[in-house]
Amino acid sequence: MAQRQPGVPTRADDLTAKARIRNAALDLFAAHGVDATSLRAVAAAAGVTVGLIVHHYGTKEALREAVEFAIVEQFAETIASVPLGSYPPDQIAAERDRAVAAMLSANQATVDYLRRAILDGSAQRGDLVSRLSRLSAQQVHDLREAGVASTKHTVGEQVVTIMVRQLGRLFLQPLVDRIADEFADDTGASGRPHLVVDVSH
């Protein structure tokens, strides 16, 4: 049986009602924000009743948490799709970055949700950024144990590096595209800039 690719959404008709609710919430939260999205709107998009949402999730806040856990799971599956030993040690980090970029490219709602969540100044500990940071820290520990990651820098510094590499383009490429559009006559299609983000210590 063919396995689902990491980060690629399952067909709607293959999903349970609970998963359909979560995915509909992701789409609406990404497009309009959590505060501006009602449970009634989520129910309509998922083809269920509000009562079923309350049955499965209880509150909108719990539904938001389920959406964020699903996003973190997308990242975890994607990183795991490039296991240690699958590439030479000095290529593992770059291949994982490429896998994350491909996953995000295939999941626009996830990208839009991340933009909203990460740029929200009211974020708290335990939110999506914290969960993704912990996932990156686990990746650092695994790479260190395998002798792949340097121990010259702190885990915190390495987590910053991973997250900026994987998410920096997510936020800055739209700015680059917008500026390029202003000068489209000068640059042409072949001259469109492609952003590369890195961190130095």
N, C-alpha and C positions, 0 to 999 in steps of 0.2 A: 504494500500500500504506500502511495506517495506521501511523504511528510510535508506538512505546511512549512513554508519558508519563514524564518524568524522575522517578526515584525510585519508580516503580510496578513491583513485582516481575512478572517474566514468569511465565506459567503453568508449573506444574511439568512438564507433559508437553512443553514447548517447550525445556527446559533440557538441556544436556549433563550427563553424570554428574559432571564436575568442578564445574559450577555448582550442581548439586543438593547435592553434598557441602558446598560453601561455605555455601549457604543454610540447610541443616540445622544446620550448625555455628553460624551466626548465631543461629538460634532457640534452640538449646540453651545456647550461651554466654550469651545474654541472659537466659534463664530461670534458669540454675543457676550461672553463672560458668564461666570457662575451667578452673580447677583442678578443679572438681567434675564436669566433663564428660569422659567417656572417648571414645577413638576408636571403641570398640565401639558406644557409644550414638549417635554421629554416623553410623556406618555403618548402623545399624538404621533411623534416621530417614530417611536418604537412600536406603535400599533397595539398598545396595552392600556389598561386603566391606571389611573393614579393610585388606586388601592393596591394594585400589584407591585407598583414601585415601592410603596410604603411597606408592603409585605416583605419584599426582598432586601430593601436598604434602610427602611425606617425614616430617614431624614435626607434632605438634599445634601447636607454636609457629609453624611456617610456615603452618599452616591459620589460626591466629589472625591472622597478618599479612595473609593473603588476605582474611579477613573485614573487617579494618580498611581495607584498600585499597579494597574494594568500597563501604564506607560513605563514604569520602572521595570516591569517584567519584559516588556518589549526590548528595552536596553539590555537586560540580563541575558535574554535568549540570543540577541544579536552578538553580544560579546562572546557568549559560549559557543557560537557557531564558528569562531576562530580559536580553536583550543591550542594550548601550548603544544609545541611539537609539530604543528601543521605548517609552520614556516620557520625559516632560520630565526634565531632569537632576536636579531637586530631588526627584523621585519614585522614582528608580532604586533607591536603598538600601531604601526602604520596600517596594517591590514585590518585591525579592529576599528580604527578610525574610519577606514573606507567602508567597512560593513555597517557601521552606525550611520554614515552619510547616506548609504543606499537605503537603509531602513527608513530614515527620515524622508528621503525623497519619495518613497512609496506611501507615506502616511502624512498627508498634508494637515489633517486635523490634529495629529500629534504635534506637528511643528507649530501650528497656530496656538494650540493650548500652551505649549512650552513658552512661546513668546509672551503670552499673557501672564502666565504664572511666574516666570522668572523675572520679568520686568515690573511686577507688582511690588511696590515698596512696602506693603503691609505683610509680606511673607514672614512666617514664624519658623522656629525650629520644629522639625518634624514634618515640614511641608515637602513638596516635590524636590526642591533644591537639596534639602537635607538627605532625602532618600537617594537621589542620584549621587550625591557626594559619598554616602556610605557605600554604594555600589562601586564607585571608582576607587575608594579606599581598599575594598576587598580585592579589586583587580590589582592594585599596587602590591598588596601583601602576597597574592598568588604569584605575581611576576618576580617578586623579591625571593620568595622561597624557591622558585625555579632557577634563580640566578640570572634572570633576564633583565630585571629592573635595577637601576643603580641605587645604592644606599647613601650616596653623597648628599642628597637633599632629604628634607623631612617628608613624611607621608603627606602632610598638608600641602606642601609645595607641589608634590607630584600629582595630587588630586586636582589642584588648580590647573596644572598643565594639561591633564587629560580632559577636564571639562571645557577649558577654553578651546583646546584643539577640536573637540567634538561638537561644541555648541557655538563657538564664536562666529563661525561662518553663517550659522543659522540666523543670527541677528544682524550681522553686518552686510551680508550679500544683498539684501533688499536695498540698502542704502547705496551700495555700489551700482546695482542695476538702475536705480532711480537717477543717479548722476550720469551714468552711461547713456540713458535715454535722452537726457538733455542735450547730449552731443552726438546723437546717433548719426548725423550727417557727416561728422568728422571721423568717427571711429569705424563705422560700418559693422556688419555682422561679425567679420573675422577679428575685429579689434576689441570685442567685448571683454572686459576684464573679468578674471576669475579669481576670487579672493582666497588666499591661503593665510591661515591664522596659526601662530605659534607663540610660545612663551619662552623667555630667557630668564635665567636666575642671576 
